Amino acid sequence: MGNAIPGRAVPGAATPGSPGPVTVLTPFAAPPALPAPSVPFFPAGYQPTEADFFEWWYLNARFEQCRVVFRARQTATENMVPVTGTPAQIEYDTVDEDSWGGWSPSTFSYLPPVSGMYQVTVTSWTTALPANAMLVPYLLGTYSLRGAVIPGSPAHNAGAAAQFTVYLVAGQSAVAGGVAILNAVTAVTTSVVSGQRSSIEIEWLSL
């Protein structure tokens, strides 16, 4: 083959400054063939109807645009809040909005019809707290989350609000409002005084 000429490549030989003979890689095996597309099977005489599109698209799109999907207040019957610090579930008796029927009046909780991220605002009001006692709003149900601790006053009713962002699974994750008191020597009740009533608001954020 003769000597290599500088600057000129010779097949199968190394030229000065080259990394050496070229190694030929074995090609990868061809990927398996994907199944051929097929036409979905529908029973004879069946085709999507207006009702199908109403359920598949319209209801879901409307739910995502409504945002606030539930609101309720406690206006008639108080709940006892124990001195132990254990949160008491608030039994809301006045439903102001329930667009999709997620409220259960027997369990006083909301079960969402669509999975996604929700923001739940719990406002808790009680009668006047004992001296040095503190009020804590809670999110109860599938979760047990505590809001900020607010010092109360023995001179007037006590109120506090907290927002909770949670992921709820349709038909599985129930949420409810609650309230607890800390450092109390006597129990109190929730307040049903106009303008000082416990409430809950649930807003859909995203999938």
C-alpha positions as MATLAB code, in Angstrom:
seq = 'MGNAIPGRAVPGAATPGSPGPVTVLTPFAAPPALPAPSVPFFPAGYQPTEADFFEWWYLNARFEQCRVVFRARQTATENMVPVTGTPAQIEYDTVDEDSWGGWSPSTFSYLPPVSGMYQVTVTSWTTALPANAMLVPYLLGTYSLRGAVIPGSPAHNAGAAAQFTVYLVAGQSAVAGGVAILNAVTAVTTSVVSGQRSSIEIEWLSL';
ca = [
       0.000    0.000    0.000;
       3.033    2.290    0.433;
       3.593    4.948    2.969;
       0.810    7.238    4.007;
       0.995   10.678    2.500;
       0.491   13.426    5.092;
      -2.861   15.044    4.657;
      -4.226   12.156    2.622;
      -6.359    9.376    4.081;
      -5.620    5.797    3.066;
      -8.431    3.250    3.493;
      -7.716    0.899    6.375;
      -4.574    2.733    7.522;
      -3.980    5.347   10.150;
      -2.814    8.731    8.967;
      -0.777   11.012   11.229;
      -3.067   12.780   13.690;
      -6.057   10.480   13.035;
      -7.740    8.388   15.774;
      -7.157    5.166   13.827;
      -9.236    2.935   11.612;
     -12.955    3.672   11.529;
     -15.102    1.187   13.452;
     -18.388    0.339   11.812;
     -21.195   -0.035   14.393;
     -23.781   -2.733   14.051;
     -27.149   -1.058   13.364;
     -29.907   -1.398   15.975;
     -32.641   -3.878   15.294;
     -35.712   -2.377   13.702;
     -38.467   -1.582   16.229;
     -41.452   -3.899   16.202;
     -44.206   -2.842   13.881;
     -47.091   -0.982   15.504;
     -50.529   -2.514   15.153;
     -52.500   -1.228   12.235;
     -55.112    1.404   13.190;
     -58.626    0.113   13.412;
     -62.032    1.719   13.257;
     -63.874    1.684   16.640;
     -66.737   -0.778   16.719;
     -70.224    0.568   17.283;
     -73.299   -1.642   17.468;
     -75.418   -1.554   14.355;
     -77.505    1.581   14.161;
     -75.568    3.434   16.882;
     -73.988    6.837   16.477;
     -73.146    9.626   18.938;
     -76.199   11.645   19.817;
     -76.655   15.172   21.075;
     -76.962   13.777   24.594;
     -73.545   12.092   24.255;
     -71.824   15.338   23.329;
     -73.724   17.097   26.118;
     -72.194   14.711   28.662;
     -68.756   14.296   27.046;
     -67.961   17.939   26.419;
     -70.545   20.484   27.504;
     -70.874   19.448   31.156;
     -67.110   19.132   31.662;
     -66.404   22.464   29.981;
     -69.110   24.171   31.996;
     -67.773   22.760   35.260;
     -64.301   24.109   34.497;
     -65.708   27.582   33.814;
     -67.940   27.838   36.889;
     -64.966   27.949   39.297;
     -66.921   28.362   42.544;
     -68.821   25.086   42.760;
     -70.115   25.125   46.336;
     -70.992   27.611   49.087;
     -72.797   27.016   52.384;
     -73.375   28.684   55.764;
     -74.478   27.743   59.271;
     -77.464   29.913   60.121;
     -79.759   28.000   62.487;
     -78.254   25.315   64.734;
     -74.985   25.673   66.649;
     -72.326   22.990   67.157;
     -70.486   22.344   70.404;
     -66.702   22.916   70.226;
     -64.883   20.889   72.927;
     -62.053   22.130   75.162;
     -59.801   19.225   74.147;
     -58.521   20.947   71.019;
     -60.149   18.336   68.823;
     -61.770   19.992   65.800;
     -65.562   19.899   65.647;
     -67.148   19.493   62.229;
     -69.384   22.419   61.332;
     -72.885   21.350   60.315;
     -73.787   23.844   57.594;
     -77.557   24.094   57.235;
     -77.941   26.672   54.446;
     -76.573   25.806   50.996;
     -76.184   28.883   48.789;
     -74.653   27.176   45.770;
     -74.139   23.563   44.734;
     -73.873   23.531   40.948;
     -73.139   19.820   40.615;
     -74.850   18.200   43.574;
     -71.723   17.302   45.551;
     -73.147   18.209   48.971;
     -74.243   15.517   51.416;
     -76.632   16.912   54.067;
     -76.318   13.711   56.102;
     -72.525   13.941   56.510;
     -72.193   17.736   56.092;
     -69.410   17.202   53.555;
     -68.764   17.858   49.861;
     -67.803   15.100   47.417;
     -66.553   16.560   44.102;
     -67.877   15.167   40.793;
     -64.642   16.071   38.946;
     -61.052   15.337   40.024;
     -58.665   18.287   40.248;
     -57.104   20.987   42.363;
     -59.547   22.855   44.577;
     -59.282   25.825   46.907;
     -61.444   25.509   50.011;
     -62.106   28.547   52.197;
     -63.324   27.772   55.712;
     -64.612   30.619   57.900;
     -65.251   29.607   61.498;
     -67.182   31.637   64.064;
     -67.792   30.804   67.723;
     -69.316   32.488   70.717;
     -66.955   34.488   72.956;
     -63.896   32.447   73.922;
     -62.555   32.034   77.452;
     -59.597   34.247   78.369;
     -56.341   33.271   76.606;
     -58.135   30.802   74.309;
     -57.413   30.642   70.587;
     -59.518   29.758   67.558;
     -58.382   27.447   64.750;
     -60.284   26.831   61.476;
     -59.912   23.314   60.032;
     -60.408   21.442   56.787;
     -61.774   17.993   57.594;
     -62.792   14.888   55.652;
     -60.209   13.081   53.520;
     -57.665   15.595   54.837;
     -57.224   17.057   58.306;
     -55.514   20.406   57.800;
     -55.226   23.260   60.267;
     -55.313   26.957   59.502;
     -53.639   29.807   61.370;
     -54.234   30.094   65.112;
     -56.138   33.282   65.980;
     -56.283   34.655   69.564;
     -59.852   35.135   70.768;
     -61.502   37.605   73.108;
     -63.920   36.958   75.974;
     -65.674   40.213   75.092;
     -67.254   39.191   71.765;
     -67.692   36.370   69.261;
     -64.527   35.032   67.643;
     -63.975   34.409   63.944;
     -61.143   33.200   61.719;
     -60.751   32.069   58.114;
     -58.266   29.850   56.290;
     -57.746   28.725   52.703;
     -56.617   25.234   51.766;
     -55.464   24.084   48.315;
     -55.978   20.343   47.912;
     -56.265   17.713   45.202;
     -59.637   15.968   45.321;
     -60.534   12.726   43.551;
     -64.023   12.573   42.061;
     -66.345   10.430   44.144;
     -63.652    9.676   46.755;
     -62.201   12.776   48.437;
     -64.755   14.393   50.737;
     -64.108   17.732   52.459;
     -65.837   19.509   55.324;
     -65.317   22.586   57.478;
     -64.299   22.454   61.122;
     -63.188   24.524   64.083;
     -61.161   23.941   67.242;
     -60.255   25.978   70.311;
     -56.944   25.843   72.194;
     -56.084   26.759   75.784;
     -59.780   26.890   76.674;
     -61.185   25.904   80.071;
     -64.813   25.763   78.948;
     -66.458   24.628   75.735;
     -68.102   27.061   73.340;
     -70.559   26.768   70.479;
     -70.398   27.960   66.914;
     -72.104   31.285   66.229;
     -75.272   31.736   64.176;
     -75.499   35.492   64.748;
     -76.123   37.390   61.503;
     -72.801   38.592   60.106;
     -70.865   36.175   62.342;
     -71.729   32.796   60.827;
     -69.456   29.948   59.827;
     -69.228   29.269   56.102;
     -67.409   27.224   53.463;
     -66.628   28.004   49.822;
     -65.123   25.539   47.351;
     -63.509   26.722   44.127;
     -62.268   24.504   41.294;
     -58.773   25.530   40.142;
     -57.483   23.055   37.555;
     -57.286   19.395   36.551;
];
